Amino acid sequence: MDGEGGVGDQFRLIYLKSTGPEESVADDFPPSHDSKEILSVASSSESHTPGTSSYQTVLTQAKDDLKHPDPKVRILAIQYLERSDASTAIPLLQEMLPDHAPSVRAKAISSLIKFRNPAICPLLKKYLKDSDPMVRIAAVRGMFQLGERIDLNHLLQFLSDESAWVRRKVATLLGWAQMEGVFPILMEMSRDQDCNVRKAALFSLFALYSEESEDRLVEAMTDSDPDVRQWASRTLQKMMARPLRARRAPLAHRG
């Protein structure tokens, strides 16, 4: 493994270039004079083309960095693998799932999801119960994104999740996933102790079950949180303003 400022740091710039400017922290690894030529070659499009010498060189460095003691470096290597060949990247990313750093586990999950391979769904189910909320969110989001039907029993566990952030994300995901049978779950979440969870659940309820949730929206107009009260009031006003036929039109995805 190269030391600070070595060739390994220069190849990490390639990982950053592959993920877009919003994720780049290239200033952390300023290129040295001696490695400019290497960086110029490895940063070409060939670095993501299987079979080329540049690809093999950078891939070898990325594999080494998956074992780096700094989780930030391991994440950079994972980011590079997102643009690599699926047959190579997926097994390597799967090996990173048990990483001791939650940020690495979450990144490995989100990177695996980008390959759209349904075969990873059984792996994701395991991480629905991860000890870290960031990882749990990544796993449940992945299940939804891959179109995997989540057992309602798995969803019920999130009603009592210790993290309000996780509960809110689940309530939001249920709104666009259009799963059948989630009405009771969303109703329960709409009475969550956290106001942001309540609002997210109410929003999803209205999106999926506009008529059935009308009484709950009326109740929400007396919610302890002013934002929830205002949102419920505005939503009911918009509902009342719609033509009667539109209000009674059934939703195809109701469960």
N, C-alpha and C positions, 0 to 999 in steps of 0.2 A: 504494500500500500504506500502511495506516495505521501510525503509530508506536506505541511502547509505550503502553498505556493508552487507545488510540484505539478507534474503533468496531469495527475488525477484531478486536481482542481480545475484545470483547463477543460477537461472533458466534461466536467459537471456543467460548464457553460452550455454544452450541447443540449443537456437535458432541459435547461431553462429555455433555450431557443425553441425547443419542440413544443412547449406548452403555452406559448402566447405571452404577450407583454404583461398581462394582468397578474401572472404568477411569477414573473421574473424577479430574481434578486441577484442579477448578474454582478452587481457592484460588490457583492460579498467575495467574489473571486476574480480580482483584476488580473488579466493575462500578463505573464512575464514575457520579456523580449525573446527568450530562448524557445518559448513554446508557441509563438505566433504562427509559425508555419504549420505545426501540428493542428492547431485550432482551426486554421483556414481550411485545411483538407477535411477534418472531421466534421465541421459544421455544414458541409455541403449536403445536398439532397441524398448523396450516396450513404450518408450516415444512417438513413432510415430505409435503405434498400437492401434486403436480404441477399447474401451472396457476394457483396462487395467487400473489399478489404477495410474500408472505412466503417462499414456497419459492424463487421466482426470485431474491429478494434474498440469501438465505442461500447458495443455490447459486452465485451469482456470487462471493460472498466465498470460498466453498470452492474454487472454480476458481482464484482468485487465490492462495490459500494453498497450493495444490499446487506453486507455484513459489517458495514462501517459502524463504529460505536456511537456516532452522532445521528440521532433520528432524522435530523434535517437532511443529511446526506442520503440516508436510506430513502427518504421521500423523493429526493431529486432523481434517484435511480428508478424509482417506481414511475415517476412522471415520464421518464424516457421510454420505459417499457410500453406505455400507452400507445406509442407510435410504432412499436415494433411488430413483427410478425406474430400473429395470435398463437401459433403452435409453439413458439418460443416463450412468449410473454406470459401466457396463462399459467403454465406450471410454476414459473418463477414467482408470479404474484400470489398464487395459492400458498406457496411456502412462506410468504410474508404475513399471512393472516394471523398466525399465533404470536406475532411480534409483541414484545413486552411494552412497547410504547403505543398508547391509544391512537395517537395521531397517525402512526404508521399503519396500524390495523385499518383505520378508517380510510386512509388513502388507498391501501391495497384493495379494499372492497369497492370503492368508487371507480378505480381503474379497471378492475375485473368487469364491472357492469358495462363499461364502454365497449366491450367486445360482443355484447348482446348474445352471450352463450347461455341458454337455459340450463345447461348442465351444472352451472355453479349455484343454482337455487338451493339445493340441499345444504351447501356450505353456508349460504347466507342465513338459513334458519337457525343455525347454531349461534350466530352472532346477534340474533334478536335478544338474547339474554346476556350479552356482554356486560362486564362491570362498568364500562364507560358509556355515558349517554351519546357521545359523538359517534361511537361505533354502532350503537343500537340504531341510531337514526340512519346511518349509512346503509345498514343491513335492510331495514324496513323500506327505505326508499328504493333500494335495489330490487327488492321483491316486486314492488309496484311497477318499476320501470321495465322489468323483464316480462311483465304480464303474468306473473305467477299468482295464482289464486291463493291467498293467505287464509289459513284456517281461522275461523272466528275465535277459536280458543286462544290462538296466538295473539289476536288483537285484544282480547279481554285482559291480557297481562299488562297492557299499556294503560289501562284505566287507573292502575295503582302504581305506575312507574314513579320512582322517586324524583325524577327530573321533570319539571313543568315544561321545559324546552322540548323534551321528547314527546310528552303528551300533546303539546300544541302542534308539533310537526305531524304526528299521527292523525290528529283531527283534520289538519289541512289536506294531507294525502288522501284521506277517505273521501274528501270532497270531489277530487277529480278522478279518482280511481273507478268510481261508479260500480262498486261491489254491491251485490245483493245482500240483504239481511243486516245492514249496518245501522239501521235506524235506531234500535235500542242502545247501541254503543254510543252513537253520536248524542242521543238524548242524555245519556249518563254524563258524557264529557261536557255537555252544555251547562252542567251544574257543578263543574270542577271548582275547586277552591281558588284556582288561579284565574284571574280575569282574562288573560290572553288565551288561555285554553278554552274558556267559555266562548269567547268571541269567535275563535277559529271553528269550534264545533257548531255554533249557531250559523256561521256562514256556510259550512258544508251541509248542514241540515236544510237550509233554505235552497241551496243549489240542487240537492237531490230530492227533497221531499217538501216542496214549497207549501202545499196545502196542509199536509200533516203536521208541519212545524209551526203553523200560524199561531196556535194557542201558546206554544213555547215562546214565540217572539213577543207575544203580548205580555207574558210573564217577565221577559227580559227588559221590558220598559221600566221595571222597578228594580233592576239590578243594582247592586251596591256600587258598581263601577260606572262612572259617568260616560265613558267611551262606549261601553256595552249598551247602556240605555239609549244613547244617541244613535248608535248604529241600528238597533232594533226599531227605533221610532222611524228612522229614514226608510228602512227596508219595508216596514208595514205600509208606509205612505205610498211607496212605489208599487207595492202589491195591490193596494186598493185602487190605484190609478190605472191599472191594466184593464183591458176589456174583459168582461166576464168569461167569454169563450176561452181566452188565453189563460185565464186563471184556472179554468177547469180542465184544461188539456192535460192528459196524463203524460208522465215522463216515461220514456221507454226503459229507463234504467232503474226504475224504482224496484226495491226489494221488499 
